[in-house]
Amino acid sequence: MRKLCIILALSCSVFAGQAQNPTLKKTVEEGIQTSIRQTENHEWSEAFATCRQMDALISSEENKSNKAAPELHYLVSKERLRMYMRLNKAEQSNEQVQKLEEWAKKAKQDTLNEDLLMTKANYFQKFGMNDKSLQCYKELVQRRSNGQDEQGVDKCFQDMLTQAKTGKNASLTQALERLYTNWKDSIKAVKAAQELKELKEEYTASQNTLQAKEDKIGIQKGIITFLCILVIALGGALLFFIGIMLKNIRQIKKLKASLKIANDNNDQKSLFINSIGKQLEPSLNAIETGQVKPQVKAVKEFLQHIHTFMKLEESREELYEMKDMNINTLCENILNKAKENFKPEVVATLNVPRVNVRTNAEALENILLYLLDNAAQHTETGKITLEFKKRSAHSGQFIVTDTGTGIPVEKRPYLFKPFAEVQDLTQSDGLGLPTCSLIAYKLNGTLRLDDEYKKGTRFVLELRS
């Protein structure tokens, strides 16, 4: 306390001889650092006293210079808010937030308004008002991206994400990632709708043009027929009518050529529209050759898998209901089910301790059964292992290992990306691992391929409680 008084006394003497705002700001910043150190030493009364001293110092300087310094009052109120938030005093924290708004309004500084949004977001996050916190982040993004094009907005998001990750601000990072994903989805939806609208308009215009040309061709054919009859009836005017007929024949040929070009252009547009059906094309081709039942079954399963994947994607932030259970018994039952599909030369190995893990049995079984079935398809001899390793008090890893053929290096980047490659749907639709990854996410975990394992394939499911 004595040290603080000495600092403030010296500061006052400085102001008496040199009333400069930068010097006052520096003194306030030093006072805030003093307050921070005092709270770290649990000297709360002294810290609040420091804030009162700084307010008095600022007011004294304002009276001398007849110039308001709301930005400095803002800094002191922000320090008080920090202390009240650490003390979990919601009412006092709210009062300081209101004062911050008043000082920021008086200061009329863009940087201060942005800082206010960040401060309010942290306050709302602290006291469980997540919707209001997200709204603050959204306003901050809108301020920084106002008047910019799509690339500018994207760069704004990237810069803010980098800043949040560098500053290890988890709440800001999560909020920005959610806002960035929603923004990208909206941009894609708008572009897709615009492209579809343009294609429909072009298609309608082409159909109208084709219809007009077909009508014109019909008229020309009628003229030719009429002329032929007229030639027969009027032999004396044969040469005249032959000339007209030849002229019309040339026009018909020209119209037919134009019609062919228009049809070719429409075929190209149809190919573009139908490109969204690339995943179904191999199955449709197989159905055309007579392989109906397996392909129809595969297509139905593919559509069902798409529905499941989309449903999981829409609810990915809704975690499964979990409870403590003995995973040794659960994993033993899962492995017994999976062994029915193992080759005779394959040995099944279980290495799971008798420990309790908080998880969802059904969701966990879906992931492990898929990984074991996938291992069975690619393992002719050797062994398939299911094991669990406790990594900490709140995390553990389920590991599925096989000694099979392994996964080619060029396919590994696409394992967890849906619709990345055209698949033979009778063998696999490529949605299994992306779906399992979403289920793992809803279990508060992650699913990955162990790239360092070289003797086959190893998947690691890491769960956190």
GIFEN-V715010 format. One line per field, one symbol per residue. ss: DSSP state (H for helix, E for strand, L for the rest). phi: phi as a letter, one per 20 degrees, with the letter a starting at -180 (. if undefined). A space follows every 50 residues. Layout:
ss: ???
phi: ???
This chain:
ss: LHHHHHHHHHHHHHHHHLLLHHHHHHHHHHHHHHHHHHHHLLLHHHHHHH HHHHHHHHHHHHHHHLLLLHHHHHHHHHHHHHHHHHLLLHHHHHHHHHHH HHHHHHHLLHHHHHHHHHHHHHHHHHLLLHHHHHHHHHHHHHHHHLLLLH HHHHHHHHHHHHHHHHLLLHHHHHHHHHHHHHHHHHHHHHHHHHHHHHHH HHHHHHHHHHHHHHHHHHHHHHHHHHHHHHHHHLHHHHHHHHHHHHHHHH HHHHHHHHHHHHHHHHHHHHHHHHHHHHHHHHHHHHHHLLLHHHHHHHHH HHHHHHHHHHHHHHLLLLLLLLEEEEHHHHHHHHHHHHHHHLLLLEEEEE ELLLLEEEELHHHHHHHHHHHHHHHHHLLLLEEEEEEEEEEELLEEEEEE EELLLLLLHHHHLLLLLLLLLLLLLLLLLLLHHHHHHHHHHHLLEEEEEL LLLLLLEEEEEEEEL
phi: .fffffffffffffffebedfgffffffffffffffffffemeffffffg ffffffffffffffelcfcfffgfffffffggffffeldffffffffffg ffffffflcfffffffffffffffffdmefffffffffffffffdfneeg ffffffffffffffffelefffgfffffffffffffffffffffffffff fffffffffffffffffffffffffffffffffdffdgffffffffffff fffffffffffffffffffffffeffegfeggffffffeoeegfffffff ffffffffffffffdfeefffcbfbfffffffffffffffeffgeeeecd ccfececeadfffffffffffffffffdcecobccdbcceeafcbbcecd ccdefndgffeffdgddfmfcfdfffeadmeffgffffffffembccbee fefdeqccdcdddcd
